[in-house]
Amino acid sequence: MTGSGTSETTPAEKDTASAGRDRNPVSPENLLNPYPFYKELRDNDPVHWSDTLHAWILTRYDDVMNFFRDSRMSADRVAVFEHQVKALGPDILKEFIEIVRRQMVMKDGRDHIRMRRQANPNFTPQALDNWRPAIRNTMRTLVDRVHHQGQMNLATEISYEFPPRVIAELFGLPPEEHDQLLAWAAPIAQLGSLAMGGDPVDVARRANKAIVEFAQFLTGMAEKHLQAPGHDLISRMLEGQRQDPKGGTMEELVANAILMLIAGHTTTTDQLSNLVEDLLTHPEQLQMVRNNPSLLPAAVEESLRYHPAVPFHYRIAADDIPIRGRNIRKGDMVFFGIAAANRDPQNFTDPDRFDITRDSMMQKHVAFSFGPHHCLGAGLARRELEIGLEVLLQRMPGLRLDEERPPQIKAESLVFRGFHSLHVRW
């Protein structure tokens, strides 16, 4: 990274306050309640250089959309990641980085297109609809476990369990391995946000160990599926490689299977809690969904807009890019403000209002990003959220927040937003 922002930064662009507003994106105040901060930047400094992050922050919808489409914004962030973790010790994440380097989210151009093409058939609407019974059965099983209690921490007892068990079943992982998936996923996800606390060296070591064990496990599964293919996602990924003239390696397949298994549940975990909390704090909207279940998809879309589990994505500038009087230079890191864009009044009517009757086709959110790297698992996430909410409301008609135990928000970094605890009663 060049750090070019500092050479052209005016005092108004700094992380210091402007008109009394703290511009440090990771201050406790802005992490806990970021929307006033987003508005400040959107209104006054939409292409903002952050000295704290040593990166640019985009907050307007049109800019975020355009940069998602811009081929000059590279998804290859391995070098940045290596720089960020270098202080933790030599080779502490050697295997982790080698595996991540092979994932499609770190690729541009032809390599990204090839890997994505091999995976796409597994995520078509028809393919995903075939999994609806499995998704519903998984949610019913989890609800059955807690229904007699009359209360629970939804974040840990439902949200944390539901998406990983769905994606594990789709990949054909045996039920007895589902808990192991969660054990591998936790340190890997935590490494994506070292600001979450704890000893970063310990987190890094556990993440490296977890991804190595995960890769070994999936390699063994894939080798078995080569001999006896099934209908699971690993078998289909192997078939995708076989049919592709450019092929691919087993190491690539395993790296992308890890990506799908981890990314396929960590964000949906947070989004399910966000969705339930959004409805429980807007009882008139909740009643609309209860009265008319056909509004379930609309409720999901509005929660994705209003309260996205991933507030930011970031890319690396592969070339100089002038924008709004600023000059983003080659090598600079750029954060795309998804949550900020989703509340841009230039694109969303009354954007700070949670409204499930909003026309989501006309006012399209960017919670799943946009362009070539649009989230491959968006369709799966939508089905999980819709079915998960439907089962909860059917089985728990009196679902409400537990007033004696207020929610504990997960907001220790820019990249994840959800709940550590979300206590409910019924």
ABEGO torsion letter per residue (X at the ends): XAGAAAAABBAAABABBBGGBBABAABAAAAABAAAAAAAAAAABABBBBAAAGBBBBABAAAAAAAAABAABBABAAAAAAAAAAAAEBGAAAAAAAAAAABAAABBEAAAAAAAAAAAAAABAAAAAAAAAAAAAAAAAAAAAAAAAGBBBAAAAAAAAAAAAAAAAAAGBBAAAAAAAAAAAAAAAAAABAAAEEBAAAAAAAAAAAAAAAAAAAAAAAAAAAABBBABAAAAAAAAAAABAAEEBAAAAAAAAAAAAAAAAAAAAAAAAAAAAAAAABAAAAAAAAABAAAAAAAAAAAAAABBABABBBBBBABBBBBGGBBBBBGBBBBBBAAAAAABAAABBGAABBBAABBAAABBBAAAEBEAABBAAAAAAAAAAAAAAAAAAAABAABBBBAABBBBBBBABAABBBBABBBBBX
